[in-house]
Amino acid sequence: MKFLLSVFLFLLTLNQLSAQDFIVKNNDDVIRGTIKGTDYFSVFISANDEADVILPAKDVKNFFWNGDSFLSKGFANGRNFEYRFVKIIEMGTVNLYSFGGGTLVPAVKEKKVKFRPSIGIGTGTGGYGGMGMGGGISIGSGRNAAPERPACAPVVRYFIEKPGAGPLQEVPMKAITEDTKKTEIKNILLQKIGDQPTLKAKVEAGTDFNSRDVIEWVKEYNATKK
């Protein structure tokens, strides 16, 4: 219930702030401006007062950038617990998110930058669903400095959750050519949306399990629950 209330408040805030980039911090302060990029561990914004700031995911509830909405979610990484941003693909009875992909930071140099993000994403073990994306972000300082070229984004990964019915899980579409992974995807989808007979039949008959199919099935499932 608390999660759905948070989502409602987030979407309400989104509508109120129109299409402008903005960040909602944990204390509900809103920073409006132009978001320059994200490495999914932090977000880089040029605020309306021309002050450039970098905020880690642990200090942010959500942000809106280029028409997409991002949430800060907690992930287990070995013995540690860290926050990362995920992009909202679909929300409802079942939520679907993506992590990674796209350009992280702009290629054009910016003026009046107080911090220069030097992004380095390490690999590690752990994470929900065997995410295996450890490490984090290193941020170097220096005035009038900015990234000179785009950083490489991590490979896109998809995560699914059904609030009240288990933890966030990875849908391992990155290894979709492996039969074992296809079976794993099928089992996860049956757990989340298998209570809808038509969709259960589609999942059981599925062969590709690509991201397009999974997104459409989750959207169709949520539509039946409205």
Secondary structure, 3 states (H helix, E strand, C coil): CHHHHHHHHHHHHHHHCCCCEEEEECCCCEEEEEEEEECCCEEEEEECCCCEEEEEHHHEEEEEECCEEEEEEEEEECCEEEEEEEEEEECCCCEEEEECCCCCCCCCCCCCCCEEEECCCCCCCCCCCCCCCCCCCEEEECCCCCCCCCCCCCCCEEEEECCCCCCCEEECHHHCCCHHHHHHHHHHHHHHHCCCHHHHHHHHHCCCCCHHHHHHHHHHHHHHCC
